[in-house]
Structures are given as structure tokens and as C-alpha cells.
Amino acid sequence: MSFYVGREASKLWKRFCAEITTELNLLAENWKYILGGIVCQYIHGLAARGIHYFHRPGSTLQDVGFFLLPELGQERAYISETLFTFIFLSFVLWTFHPFILKTKKIYTVLIWCRVLAFLVACQFLRIITFYSTQLPGPNYHCREGSELATLPPPNNVLEALLIVPSGVLYGCGDLIFSSHMIFSLVFVRTYHKYGTRRFVKQLSWLIVVIQSLLIVASRKHYTVDVVVAWYTVNLVVFFLDKKLPELPDRSSAAAALFLPLTKDNKTKEENHKLLNGNSGDAADWRPRTQINGKIMEEGNVVHVEAVISGV
């Protein structure tokens, strides 16, 4: 038992190290796209904070979702945020599964390049939309009488460029369309295409529908913010997905081109087997039959020199 555990641990460590090497090489080639996507996330946060300076509280607009869905109240407003956090963390963990699991279909760096491209395109449209028309926020801290409904002008440039967690949680004015729905829909669509579990795909779509209803029920957005997000994000991802180069299939031999040569006479093919679930070590024995100086190995004949003592 201890021998088996030790051997499996050795395989896991080798697989992890091989994946690290591969992903670092991919990161060296694509770091500009990753960095650009992260910078755009900051710009989006800066734009959302900027619109808060222009926000003016007023009466909550008439909304069909507000009539149909009971209000959760301030004490239960955390439910939608908890579900969104679950969606976010689950997707992030899934994108790093190639480092641990044998079954893998994606490269972590390449999948995040694709996801960031989707997010940036949607967020660009979102910034244009909520700066075009400022609506009175329906959230509790954005209503009349709340001290957080408006922001005083910044005292200096640093204050204007600084994004604090409280500003993210208690922002107002960035309504159409929902940022939570952008992230949720991009993540679910990405898993729907590259994930392998059918049940998880179906469950993911159900969770996003529930997330949509909770956002409206918690009065964080108007129904129009969620509805616009549903068709805008899906259309953006649909068209961008056709323009972006397709991710290499890890099950094909072409994926081995991403693998570097290593020391100790390990070839790209051996590393490719290791990364895709095969151990590649001496413990992986296959049946062999010797016939008349030939070795039969899975149907392939390999000639060897027969050395017989005494001849």
C-alpha cells in the first residue's frame, strides 16, 4: 500500500512539474495578453467608481422584476454575493485543474487569455452604456437618505485613481448592464465549451439563472440590467469565439509542440504522455511476448539480437 501511494505521489509531482514548465513557456509567449486583460479590469473598476461621482439618488424606477420577485431585504442581500463568489472560485479552480488531474483538455494560460478577451469586450460595452445614461440606483445604499449614495469630489489624483474594496461593494450608478452577469455568463459559456462533465454544464446554467433572479430580488440591479447582460454577453462571446484562434486539443499529438525538451533524455513525446495522464515511467508495463528472437509489443514487431550463451 505504501509503495502504491509513493508511486502515485511521484507521478503527481512529475505531472505538476511538467505542467508548470509548459504553462511558464506559454506565459512567456502570451504575457502581454494576460497583463492587458488585468489592466483593463482596473480600468473597468476605475470607470465604475467614476460614475459614482455623477450618481444622484432618486425614486426607484418601475420594474417588472421588482413586482414579481419578493424583496430579500438588507439582511439577506449577501445571498446573491455568496452565490457569485461560488461561481467565481469554482471557475478559477477549474482552470487550474491541469496541474493536478490526469484528464485535461485546456491550457491554463490560454484559457485565461480567451476569458479575459471576452470580459474586456463586454466591459467596454458596459462602460459606454452606463456613462450614456445615469439611472438612480435601486440598491439600499444608493437610495435617497443614504450617505453612500453620492461621493464627494476627490481631493487629489491619487484618491481618484485608488480603488478600495468598499467602493466596489457600495458603488452606485454602474447599472446597465450587470457586471456580475458578465463574469457569470463568460465563465459558464467557457466551461460549457471546454468542460467535460455534462451534469456540471447543466447545473452551471441553472445556477446562473438563479443568480439572475437573486440579483433582482436583492435590488442590486434593475431587471433590464440583467436582461441586457444575457443577450449582450452571449452575442459578444459568440462572435469573438469565432474570431479568436481555437485552443489546441491536448489529446492530439500537435499539442506536444508546446512542450519543451528536458534533460535526462526525456523527449517531447514522453512529456506529452506525462501531461495527458500517462505515467511515462518504468512502472507502466505492457504485455510483451517473445517469439523466435522477436518481441511482440501490442501488435508491433521489434527485432532484437538473440544472444545465446554457448553459441
ZARO-701942 format. One line per field, with one value per residue: residue in three letters; x negated, y, z of N, C-alpha, C in turn. Coordinates in steps of 0.02 Angstrom, whole numbers, padded with zeros to 5 digits, always signed. Atoms other than C-alpha are relative to their C-alpha. Layout:
N
resn: ALA|... .
n_px: X|... .
n_py: Y|... .
n_pz: Z|... .
ca_px: X|... .
ca_py: Y|... .
ca_pz: Z|... .
c_px: X|... .
c_py: Y|... .
c_pz: Z|... .
end
This chain:
311
resn: MET|SER|PHE|TYR|VAL|GLY|ARG|GLU|ALA|SER|LYS|LEU|TRP|LYS|ARG|PHE|CYS|ALA|GLU|ILE|THR|THR|GLU|LEU|ASN|LEU|LEU|ALA|GLU|ASN|TRP|LYS|TYR|ILE|LEU|GLY|GLY|ILE|VAL|CYS|GLN|TYR|ILE|HIS|GLY|LEU|ALA|ALA|ARG|GLY|ILE|HIS|TYR|PHE|HIS|ARG|PRO|GLY|SER|THR|LEU|GLN|ASP|VAL|GLY|PHE|PHE|LEU|LEU|PRO|GLU|LEU|GLY|GLN|GLU|ARG|ALA|TYR|ILE|SER|GLU|THR|LEU|PHE|THR|PHE|ILE|PHE|LEU|SER|PHE|VAL|LEU|TRP|THR|PHE|HIS|PRO|PHE|ILE|LEU|LYS|THR|LYS|LYS|ILE|TYR|THR|VAL|LEU|ILE|TRP|CYS|ARG|VAL|LEU|ALA|PHE|LEU|VAL|ALA|CYS|GLN|PHE|LEU|ARG|ILE|ILE|THR|PHE|TYR|SER|THR|GLN|LEU|PRO|GLY|PRO|ASN|TYR|HIS|CYS|ARG|GLU|GLY|SER|GLU|LEU|ALA|THR|LEU|PRO|PRO|PRO|ASN|ASN|VAL|LEU|GLU|ALA|LEU|LEU|ILE|VAL|PRO|SER|GLY|VAL|LEU|TYR|GLY|CYS|GLY|ASP|LEU|ILE|PHE|SER|SER|HIS|MET|ILE|PHE|SER|LEU|VAL|PHE|VAL|ARG|THR|TYR|HIS|LYS|TYR|GLY|THR|ARG|ARG|PHE|VAL|LYS|GLN|LEU|SER|TRP|LEU|ILE|VAL|VAL|ILE|GLN|SER|LEU|LEU|ILE|VAL|ALA|SER|ARG|LYS|HIS|TYR|THR|VAL|ASP|VAL|VAL|VAL|ALA|TRP|TYR|THR|VAL|ASN|LEU|VAL|VAL|PHE|PHE|LEU|ASP|LYS|LYS|LEU|PRO|GLU|LEU|PRO|ASP|ARG|SER|SER|ALA|ALA|ALA|ALA|LEU|PHE|LEU|PRO|LEU|THR|LYS|ASP|ASN|LYS|THR|LYS|GLU|GLU|ASN|HIS|LYS|LEU|LEU|ASN|GLY|ASN|SER|GLY|ASP|ALA|ALA|ASP|TRP|ARG|PRO|ARG|THR|GLN|ILE|ASN|GLY|LYS|ILE|MET|GLU|GLU|GLY|ASN|VAL|VAL|HIS|VAL|GLU|ALA|VAL|ILE|SER|GLY|VAL .
n_px: -00041|+00044|+00035|-00048|-00010|+00062|+00006|-00050|+00023|+00054|-00031|-00033|+00052|+00027|-00051|-00004|+00061|-00004|-00051|+00030|+00046|-00039|-00038|+00048|+00017|-00057|-00006|+00053|-00022|-00065|-00006|-00028|-00073|-00021|+00010|-00049|-00066|-00001|-00003|-00068|-00042|+00009|-00033|-00071|-00015|+00008|-00059|-00058|+00006|-00011|-00071|-00029|+00003|-00055|-00063|-00046|-00054|-00068|-00050|+00013|-00039|-00045|+00037|-00041|+00031|-00013|-00069|-00007|+00045|-00001|+00063|+00037|+00016|+00071|+00030|+00012|+00030|+00063|-00011|+00021|+00073|+00028|-00006|+00048|+00067|+00006|+00011|+00067|+00054|-00005|+00029|+00072|+00029|-00004|+00051|+00066|-00002|+00052|+00060|-00011|-00037|+00024|-00044|+00006|-00016|+00018|+00059|-00024|+00017|-00038|-00070|-00009|+00005|-00066|-00050|+00013|-00022|-00073|-00017|+00018|-00048|-00065|+00007|+00004|-00069|-00034|+00021|-00035|-00072|-00020|+00018|-00047|-00059|+00007|-00063|+00004|+00013|-00052|+00029|-00018|+00047|-00003|-00063|+00000|+00010|+00060|+00062|+00042|-00031|+00041|+00070|+00028|+00054|+00065|+00045|+00061|+00000|+00009|-00065|-00042|+00026|+00003|-00061|-00003|-00053|-00065|-00026|-00025|-00060|-00051|-00002|-00066|+00000|+00022|-00056|-00010|-00034|+00028|+00068|-00004|-00024|+00054|+00046|-00034|-00015|+00063|+00027|-00041|+00008|+00066|-00002|-00045|+00037|+00062|-00009|-00011|-00055|-00064|-00042|+00025|-00020|-00071|-00007|+00028|-00050|-00053|+00026|+00001|-00069|-00015|+00038|-00036|-00059|+00022|+00023|-00059|-00034|+00039|-00004|+00066|-00007|-00065|-00007|+00029|+00072|+00013|-00024|+00049|+00060|-00010|+00009|+00061|+00058|-00002|+00017|+00071|+00039|-00013|+00037|+00072|+00024|+00013|+00057|+00061|+00025|-00024|+00050|+00024|-00029|+00053|-00001|+00032|+00073|+00023|+00009|+00068|+00044|+00005|+00040|+00071|+00045|+00025|+00061|-00006|-00022|-00073|-00020|-00064|-00053|-00007|-00033|-00070|-00035|-00004|-00048|-00067|-00027|+00040|+00054|+00063|+00056|+00009|-00054|-00055|+00019|-00049|+00014|+00046|+00009|+00059|-00009|+00054|+00045|-00037|-00042|-00065|-00022|-00063|-00011|+00057|+00055|+00063|+00055|+00053|+00054|-00006|+00065|-00009|+00064|+00024|-00004 .
n_py: -00060|-00058|-00004|-00028|-00071|-00035|-00003|-00047|-00067|-00016|-00016|-00065|-00052|-00007|-00032|-00070|-00035|-00005|-00050|-00065|-00017|-00015|-00062|-00056|-00013|-00033|-00067|-00041|-00019|-00034|-00042|-00065|+00004|+00007|-00065|-00046|+00016|-00021|-00074|-00018|+00010|-00060|-00056|+00010|-00020|-00073|-00030|+00011|-00048|-00067|-00015|-00012|-00073|-00032|+00029|-00039|+00045|-00021|+00052|+00062|+00005|+00057|+00058|+00060|+00048|-00020|+00020|+00073|+00033|-00031|-00033|+00038|-00043|-00012|+00053|+00060|-00021|+00036|+00064|-00004|-00007|+00065|+00042|-00024|+00020|+00071|+00007|-00027|+00043|+00065|-00005|-00009|+00065|+00044|-00018|+00024|+00073|+00038|+00010|+00054|+00056|+00032|-00019|-00073|-00020|-00070|-00030|-00052|-00066|-00014|-00009|-00066|-00049|-00001|-00026|-00071|-00033|-00005|-00048|-00068|-00022|-00013|-00056|-00060|-00018|-00019|-00068|-00046|+00000|-00033|-00071|-00034|-00021|+00017|+00016|+00003|+00069|+00031|+00031|-00036|-00053|-00050|-00035|-00065|+00002|+00038|-00038|+00031|-00008|-00046|-00007|-00068|-00003|+00022|-00054|+00001|+00050|+00067|+00022|+00017|+00060|+00055|+00041|+00033|+00052|-00027|-00031|+00052|+00029|-00051|-00045|-00019|-00031|+00046|+00046|+00036|+00060|+00027|+00028|+00068|+00044|+00007|+00052|+00065|+00027|+00016|+00060|+00058|+00016|+00029|+00070|+00038|+00019|+00036|+00047|+00070|+00030|-00024|-00019|-00064|-00052|-00014|-00032|-00068|-00044|-00009|-00046|-00068|-00024|-00017|-00061|-00056|-00016|-00027|-00069|-00043|+00004|-00038|-00070|-00027|-00023|+00005|+00059|-00015|+00011|+00072|+00022|-00024|+00040|+00068|+00005|-00034|+00043|+00059|-00020|-00017|+00062|+00039|-00028|+00000|+00069|+00018|-00039|+00019|+00066|+00054|+00028|+00066|+00057|+00034|+00072|+00011|-00001|-00068|-00036|+00011|-00054|-00050|+00026|-00011|+00056|+00001|+00037|+00071|+00036|+00002|-00033|-00035|+00050|+00025|-00053|-00005|+00054|-00016|-00054|+00021|+00053|+00060|-00008|-00009|+00029|+00072|+00037|+00009|+00057|+00026|+00070|+00013|+00071|+00011|+00055|+00009|-00057|-00062|-00019|-00026|-00050|-00031|+00008|-00025|+00046|-00035|+00047|-00006|+00049|+00056|+00019|+00064|+00022|+00065|+00003 .
n_pz: +00000|-00003|+00064|+00049|-00016|+00018|+00072|+00024|-00019|+00046|+00064|-00008|-00002|+00067|+00042|-00021|+00024|+00072|+00016|-00016|+00054|+00060|-00010|-00002|+00070|+00030|-00030|+00030|+00067|-00001|-00060|+00018|+00000|-00069|-00032|+00027|-00029|-00070|+00001|+00019|-00059|-00041|+00034|-00010|-00070|-00004|+00033|-00044|-00055|+00027|+00010|-00067|-00013|+00036|-00020|-00040|-00022|+00015|-00010|+00036|+00061|+00005|+00025|-00001|-00046|-00069|-00015|+00001|-00048|-00067|-00019|-00051|-00058|-00012|-00042|+00041|+00063|+00010|+00033|+00070|+00001|-00017|+00059|+00050|-00023|+00015|+00073|+00016|-00026|+00033|+00066|-00007|-00018|+00059|+00049|-00023|-00010|+00035|-00041|-00047|+00026|+00060|+00055|+00011|+00068|+00010|-00030|-00045|+00027|+00061|-00016|-00030|+00055|+00033|-00046|-00008|+00062|-00005|-00053|+00020|+00051|-00033|-00046|+00041|+00016|-00062|-00018|+00045|-00015|-00062|+00003|+00045|-00039|-00071|-00032|-00073|-00021|-00041|-00059|-00062|-00015|+00054|-00002|-00032|-00072|-00016|+00006|+00051|+00066|+00040|-00020|+00007|+00049|-00028|-00021|+00040|+00054|-00029|-00026|+00057|+00033|-00048|-00006|-00065|-00001|-00017|+00060|+00043|-00029|-00010|+00057|+00025|+00066|+00053|+00001|+00062|-00023|-00061|+00002|-00026|+00054|+00049|-00024|-00006|+00066|+00034|-00031|+00015|+00071|+00010|-00024|+00043|+00061|-00013|-00054|+00020|-00039|+00025|-00057|-00025|+00048|-00010|-00066|+00005|+00029|-00050|-00052|+00027|+00000|-00070|-00014|+00030|-00041|-00065|+00010|+00002|-00065|-00050|+00022|+00019|+00069|+00031|+00042|+00066|-00004|+00006|+00066|+00049|-00009|+00028|+00073|+00021|-00014|+00043|+00068|+00002|-00004|+00060|+00057|-00015|+00000|+00069|+00024|-00036|+00019|-00043|-00045|+00022|-00035|-00037|+00015|+00065|+00000|+00014|-00063|-00024|+00024|-00053|-00055|+00010|-00012|-00068|-00009|-00016|+00060|+00005|+00062|-00002|-00002|-00069|-00039|+00021|-00034|-00071|-00010|+00018|-00043|+00000|-00047|+00035|-00035|+00009|-00034|+00048|+00040|+00048|+00015|+00054|+00013|+00041|+00047|+00048|+00002|+00011|-00056|+00020|-00049|+00021|+00071|+00038|-00002|-00009|+00007|-00049|+00009|-00047|-00026|-00034|-00027|+00024|+00073 .
ca_px: +00000|-00137|-00230|-00073|-00045|-00227|-00222|-00061|-00133|-00287|-00178|-00078|-00236|-00308|-00145|-00139|-00319|-00291|-00133|-00225|-00359|-00231|-00124|-00277|-00326|-00151|-00150|-00315|-00231|-00063|-00104|-00055|+00124|+00137|+00064|+00176|+00330|+00283|+00253|+00423|+00501|+00427|+00491|+00664|+00659|+00599|+00743|+00869|+00801|+00803|+00988|+01022|+00968|+01108|+01241|+01392|+01513|+01696|+01855|+01837|+01897|+02043|+01979|+02069|+01943|+01974|+02160|+02136|+01992|+02007|+01875|+01740|+01701|+01535|+01510|+01517|+01431|+01274|+01355|+01326|+01147|+01115|+01178|+01073|+00919|+00953|+00965|+00806|+00699|+00764|+00715|+00543|+00508|+00566|+00445|+00300|+00355|+00225|+00090|+00167|+00287|+00245|+00395|+00366|+00423|+00358|+00201|+00224|+00134|+00225|+00397|+00370|+00314|+00480|+00584|+00501|+00536|+00722|+00726|+00637|+00754|+00910|+00844|+00802|+00983|+01040|+00939|+01012|+01187|+01188|+01099|+01230|+01375|+01364|+01508|+01549|+01481|+01608|+01486|+01513|+01355|+01395|+01565|+01611|+01555|+01404|+01233|+01157|+01274|+01156|+00968|+00884|+00761|+00587|+00459|+00314|+00270|+00216|+00387|+00471|+00359|+00368|+00496|+00543|+00646|+00784|+00802|+00826|+00957|+01050|+01041|+01188|+01231|+01147|+01309|+01334|+01279|+01238|+01053|+01095|+01187|+01040|+00923|+01051|+01102|+00925|+00870|+01017|+01003|+00818|+00847|+00990|+00868|+00712|+00780|+00803|+00944|+01117|+01205|+01093|+01132|+01319|+01302|+01197|+01333|+01462|+01352|+01334|+01523|+01540|+01404|+01503|+01659|+01562|+01482|+01653|+01728|+01586|+01620|+01439|+01494|+01649|+01717|+01661|+01480|+01491|+01590|+01468|+01323|+01399|+01407|+01258|+01132|+01191|+01180|+01008|+00940|+01021|+00940|+00772|+00758|+00763|+00629|+00505|+00390|+00453|+00365|+00253|+00327|+00221|+00271|+00187|+00005|-00004|+00010|-00163|-00235|-00203|-00315|-00499|-00643|-00704|-00861|-00892|-00850|-00662|-00585|-00436|-00333|-00369|-00322|-00164|-00115|-00151|-00047|+00100|+00117|-00012|-00147|-00291|-00395|-00455|-00307|-00193|-00222|-00136|-00120|-00262|-00284|-00449|-00439|-00594|-00705|-00567|-00471|-00285|-00226|-00044|-00044|-00209|-00359|-00528|-00687|-00818|-00983|-00968|-01118|-01126|-01266|-01372|-01339 .
ca_py: +00000|+00122|+00078|+00118|+00284|+00332|+00290|+00389|+00537|+00530|+00530|+00678|+00777|+00740|+00790|+00950|+00997|+00959|+01065|+01209|+01205|+01203|+01343|+01453|+01435|+01482|+01629|+01691|+01696|+01769|+01878|+02036|+01975|+01924|+02090|+02187|+02096|+02132|+02317|+02325|+02255|+02401|+02524|+02449|+02468|+02647|+02686|+02610|+02718|+02871|+02855|+02855|+03038|+03078|+02973|+03064|+02963|+02968|+02868|+02686|+02658|+02546|+02369|+02209|+02104|+02205|+02165|+01980|+01940|+01969|+02084|+01992|+02140|+02207|+02065|+01934|+02032|+01928|+01776|+01835|+01885|+01715|+01626|+01737|+01702|+01516|+01533|+01637|+01525|+01365|+01426|+01485|+01316|+01226|+01324|+01260|+01077|+01027|+01045|+00904|+00795|+00670|+00711|+00882|+00974|+01151|+01251|+01370|+01518|+01502|+01484|+01642|+01737|+01690|+01729|+01899|+01943|+01906|+02006|+02157|+02167|+02155|+02279|+02404|+02400|+02412|+02569|+02654|+02605|+02663|+02826|+02863|+02870|+02879|+02794|+02809|+02653|+02530|+02461|+02510|+02612|+02707|+02771|+02942|+02974|+02859|+02936|+02816|+02868|+03006|+03031|+03197|+03256|+03179|+03287|+03232|+03123|+02977|+02969|+02968|+02827|+02721|+02580|+02523|+02366|+02470|+02564|+02401|+02336|+02501|+02575|+02665|+02715|+02572|+02484|+02438|+02304|+02193|+02157|+02004|+01932|+01968|+01863|+01726|+01706|+01712|+01580|+01465|+01480|+01442|+01287|+01235|+01230|+01161|+01067|+00879|+00848|+00861|+00867|+01011|+01107|+01090|+01135|+01288|+01360|+01330|+01420|+01570|+01581|+01578|+01710|+01822|+01809|+01841|+01998|+02071|+02008|+02088|+02252|+02268|+02295|+02330|+02186|+02274|+02265|+02076|+02053|+02160|+02062|+01896|+01937|+02056|+01939|+01788|+01882|+01952|+01782|+01700|+01819|+01836|+01649|+01633|+01766|+01704|+01558|+01393|+01317|+01167|+00999|+00918|+00745|+00770|+00746|+00927|+00983|+00912|+01058|+01166|+01055|+01097|+00975|+00921|+00843|+00659|+00608|+00641|+00683|+00792|+00635|+00572|+00739|+00742|+00572|+00631|+00789|+00694|+00563|+00430|+00397|+00380|+00285|+00105|+00058|+00069|-00108|-00178|-00362|-00425|-00596|-00661|-00768|-00830|-00686|-00557|-00460|-00436|-00274|-00225|-00292|-00210|-00319|-00260|-00352|-00386|-00479|-00650|-00681|-00862|-00919|-01059|-01018 .
ca_pz: +00000|+00047|-00115|-00217|-00127|-00151|-00335|-00363|-00268|-00378|-00534|-00468|-00432|-00604|-00686|-00585|-00631|-00814|-00814|-00730|-00865|-01004|-00931|-00899|-01082|-01135|-01014|-01087|-01258|-01202|-01051|-01146|-01166|-00984|-00924|-01042|-00977|-00797|-00835|-00919|-00761|-00666|-00797|-00782|-00592|-00613|-00732|-00611|-00470|-00583|-00622|-00434|-00429|-00552|-00467|-00399|-00292|-00336|-00334|-00384|-00562|-00603|-00634|-00679|-00582|-00425|-00439|-00472|-00354|-00166|-00094|+00003|+00115|+00175|+00300|+00160|+00023|+00049|-00032|-00211|-00171|-00093|-00248|-00361|-00256|-00275|-00465|-00473|-00363|-00444|-00616|-00559|-00479|-00636|-00745|-00638|-00637|-00770|-00636|-00534|-00631|-00767|-00876|-00953|-01107|-01084|-01050|-00904|-00984|-01150|-01071|-00969|-01124|-01201|-01047|-01023|-01205|-01177|-01015|-01087|-01238|-01129|-01001|-01137|-01194|-01014|-00982|-01135|-01081|-00900|-00943|-01077|-00955|-00765|-00676|-00491|-00406|-00333|-00204|-00022|-00005|-00167|-00115|-00052|+00126|+00118|+00148|+00022|-00120|-00177|-00173|-00137|-00269|-00247|-00157|-00267|-00416|-00306|-00223|-00393|-00457|-00300|-00297|-00123|-00081|-00003|-00167|-00260|-00139|-00117|-00291|-00371|-00548|-00644|-00685|-00867|-00882|-00733|-00705|-00602|-00751|-00866|-00761|-00729|-00911|-00978|-00853|-00886|-01075|-01066|-00960|-01073|-01220|-01137|-00987|-00988|-00863|-00941|-00773|-00716|-00875|-00848|-00664|-00709|-00820|-00684|-00557|-00673|-00693|-00503|-00491|-00609|-00502|-00341|-00413|-00448|-00284|-00185|-00280|-00336|-00516|-00616|-00719|-00879|-00818|-00808|-00969|-01070|-00996|-01051|-01236|-01245|-01163|-01260|-01425|-01386|-01336|-01488|-01614|-01526|-01508|-01697|-01720|-01590|-01633|-01566|-01417|-01457|-01412|-01277|-01334|-01504|-01547|-01606|-01425|-01396|-01493|-01338|-01232|-01207|-01217|-01047|-00978|-00936|-01115|-01093|-01260|-01301|-01328|-01153|-01077|-01181|-01111|-00935|-00955|-01026|-00891|-00936|-00811|-00934|-00808|-00794|-00686|-00838|-00901|-01055|-01104|-01213|-01296|-01365|-01522|-01616|-01568|-01593|-01463|-01491|-01408|-01433|-01610|-01663|-01704|-01641|-01697|-01566|-01571|-01492|-01384|-01330|-01219|-01288|-01472 .
c_px: -00043|-00039|+00045|+00010|-00062|-00008|+00049|-00020|-00056|+00027|+00032|-00050|-00031|+00048|+00005|-00059|+00001|+00051|-00025|-00045|+00038|+00036|-00046|-00021|+00057|+00009|-00053|+00021|+00063|+00009|+00031|+00077|+00027|-00006|+00051|+00070|+00006|+00004|+00070|+00050|-00004|+00036|+00076|+00020|-00005|+00060|+00062|-00002|+00013|+00073|+00035|-00001|+00058|+00069|+00040|+00058|+00068|+00048|-00017|+00047|+00047|-00036|+00043|-00028|+00013|+00071|+00006|-00040|+00003|-00069|-00034|-00013|-00075|-00033|-00014|-00030|-00064|+00008|-00025|-00075|-00034|+00002|-00049|-00071|-00012|-00013|-00071|-00055|+00001|-00032|-00076|-00034|+00001|-00054|-00070|+00000|-00053|-00064|+00005|+00029|-00030|+00040|-00001|+00012|-00026|-00070|+00023|-00013|+00044|+00075|+00013|-00010|+00068|+00053|-00009|+00021|+00076|+00019|-00013|+00050|+00067|-00004|-00007|+00070|+00038|-00017|+00035|+00073|+00016|-00024|+00048|+00060|-00010|+00070|-00008|-00006|+00055|-00027|+00011|-00047|-00001|+00063|-00005|-00005|-00062|-00062|-00045|+00027|-00040|-00071|-00022|-00056|-00066|-00045|-00063|+00006|-00005|+00066|+00046|-00021|-00001|+00068|-00002|+00056|+00069|+00033|+00029|+00066|+00058|+00000|+00072|-00008|-00021|+00051|+00004|-00068|-00040|-00070|-00002|+00021|-00052|-00046|+00034|+00012|-00063|-00029|+00039|-00005|-00067|-00002|+00044|-00037|-00058|+00005|+00017|+00059|+00067|+00046|-00021|+00020|+00073|+00012|-00025|+00051|+00058|-00022|+00000|+00071|+00020|-00036|+00035|+00059|-00021|-00025|+00058|+00035|-00037|-00003|-00069|+00001|+00074|+00002|-00031|-00076|-00018|+00019|-00050|-00065|+00007|-00012|-00064|-00061|-00001|-00017|-00074|-00044|+00008|-00043|-00076|-00029|-00017|-00061|-00066|-00024|+00022|-00056|-00023|+00031|-00056|-00003|-00035|-00075|-00027|-00011|-00070|-00049|-00009|-00049|-00074|-00039|-00029|-00063|+00015|+00032|+00076|+00021|+00066|+00057|+00012|+00034|+00073|+00042|+00010|+00054|+00072|+00022|-00039|-00062|-00066|-00059|-00001|+00055|+00059|-00018|+00057|-00018|-00045|-00008|-00059|+00010|-00058|-00045|+00033|+00043|+00065|+00025|+00060|+00008|-00057|-00059|-00065|-00055|-00053|-00052|+00007|-00070|+00010|-00068|-00018|+00003|-00059 .
c_py: +00063|+00009|+00033|+00075|+00040|+00008|+00051|+00072|+00023|+00020|+00069|+00057|+00011|+00036|+00074|+00040|+00009|+00052|+00071|+00023|+00021|+00067|+00061|+00019|+00036|+00071|+00047|+00025|+00045|+00048|+00068|-00001|-00006|+00067|+00051|-00011|+00023|+00076|+00024|-00011|+00060|+00060|-00004|+00019|+00075|+00036|-00007|+00047|+00071|+00018|+00013|+00074|+00036|-00024|+00047|-00044|+00029|-00057|-00061|-00005|-00060|-00058|-00062|-00051|+00017|-00019|-00075|-00035|+00034|+00028|-00039|+00041|+00004|-00058|-00063|+00017|-00037|-00064|+00002|+00006|-00067|-00047|+00022|-00019|-00074|-00011|+00021|-00048|-00069|+00002|+00008|-00066|-00048|+00016|-00024|-00075|-00037|-00012|-00063|-00062|-00029|+00022|+00075|+00015|+00069|+00014|+00060|+00070|+00018|+00010|+00068|+00056|+00008|+00032|+00076|+00040|+00010|+00054|+00072|+00028|+00018|+00061|+00067|+00024|+00023|+00071|+00052|+00007|+00039|+00072|+00039|+00027|-00022|-00010|+00001|-00074|-00028|-00031|+00044|+00058|+00055|+00041|+00066|-00007|-00038|+00043|-00026|+00011|+00045|+00001|+00072|+00000|-00021|+00060|+00003|-00056|-00071|-00027|-00020|-00065|-00061|-00035|-00038|-00052|+00027|+00034|-00051|-00027|+00050|+00052|+00015|+00030|-00046|-00056|-00042|-00012|-00033|-00031|-00071|-00050|-00008|-00056|-00069|-00032|-00019|-00065|-00062|-00019|-00032|-00072|-00043|-00025|-00047|-00049|-00069|-00032|+00030|+00023|+00068|+00057|+00019|+00036|+00072|+00048|+00012|+00049|+00072|+00029|+00021|+00064|+00062|+00021|+00030|+00072|+00049|+00000|+00038|+00074|+00031|+00028|+00000|-00062|+00012|-00011|-00073|-00025|+00021|-00041|-00068|-00001|+00034|-00045|-00061|+00016|+00016|-00062|-00041|+00025|+00000|-00070|-00024|+00036|-00022|-00069|-00053|-00027|-00068|-00055|-00040|-00074|-00016|+00004|+00070|+00039|-00008|+00054|+00054|-00022|+00010|-00065|+00004|-00042|-00074|-00039|-00009|+00040|+00036|-00050|-00027|+00051|+00006|-00055|+00015|+00053|-00022|-00063|-00064|+00009|+00011|-00029|-00075|-00040|-00014|-00057|-00020|-00072|-00008|-00076|-00009|-00061|+00000|+00061|+00066|+00015|+00029|+00048|+00037|-00002|+00024|-00047|+00040|-00051|+00014|-00054|-00054|-00022|-00062|-00024|-00068|-00006|+00038 .
c_pz: +00000|-00065|-00053|+00011|-00020|-00075|-00030|+00017|-00046|-00069|+00003|-00001|-00069|-00046|+00016|-00028|-00076|-00022|+00014|-00056|-00063|+00006|+00002|-00071|-00036|+00027|-00029|-00069|+00002|+00058|-00016|+00002|+00071|+00036|-00025|+00028|+00072|+00005|-00018|+00057|+00047|-00031|+00009|+00071|+00009|-00031|+00044|+00060|-00025|-00008|+00067|+00017|-00033|+00023|+00044|+00020|-00016|+00013|-00042|-00059|+00002|-00033|+00008|+00050|+00072|+00021|+00008|+00053|+00067|+00017|+00055|+00062|+00011|+00039|-00040|-00068|-00015|-00040|-00073|-00005|+00016|-00060|-00054|+00018|-00014|-00074|-00018|+00021|-00034|-00069|+00003|+00016|-00059|-00050|+00020|+00011|-00040|+00041|+00044|-00033|-00064|-00061|-00008|-00074|-00017|+00026|+00040|-00028|-00059|+00015|+00032|-00050|-00034|+00044|+00009|-00061|+00001|+00051|-00021|-00051|+00032|+00046|-00037|-00020|+00061|+00020|-00043|+00019|+00063|+00004|-00045|+00037|+00072|+00030|+00075|+00023|+00043|+00065|+00062|+00014|-00054|+00001|+00037|+00076|+00021|-00011|-00056|-00070|-00046|+00027|-00007|-00051|+00032|+00017|-00042|-00052|+00028|+00026|-00057|-00033|+00046|+00004|+00065|+00000|+00016|-00061|-00049|+00026|+00004|-00056|-00021|-00071|-00057|-00007|-00063|-00033|+00056|-00010|+00027|-00054|-00054|+00020|+00000|-00068|-00038|+00028|-00020|-00074|-00015|+00024|-00045|-00062|+00016|+00059|-00025|+00035|-00023|+00056|+00027|-00046|+00010|+00067|-00002|-00029|+00049|+00054|-00025|-00004|+00071|+00020|-00028|+00042|+00067|-00006|+00001|+00068|+00054|-00017|-00014|-00071|-00018|-00044|-00069|+00000|-00011|-00069|-00054|+00005|-00033|-00075|-00023|+00009|-00045|-00073|-00007|+00000|-00064|-00058|+00012|-00003|-00070|-00028|+00032|-00024|+00050|+00044|-00026|+00043|+00033|-00014|-00066|+00006|-00013|+00063|+00027|-00022|+00053|+00053|-00015|+00006|+00070|+00003|+00014|-00057|-00003|-00061|+00009|+00005|+00069|+00044|-00018|+00032|+00073|+00013|-00013|+00035|-00001|+00043|-00033|+00036|-00008|+00032|-00046|-00047|-00047|-00016|-00060|-00008|-00047|-00044|-00049|-00006|-00015|+00061|-00026|+00053|-00029|-00076|-00043|+00009|+00004|-00002|+00052|-00017|+00053|+00021|+00042|+00022|-00028|-00076|-00030 .
end
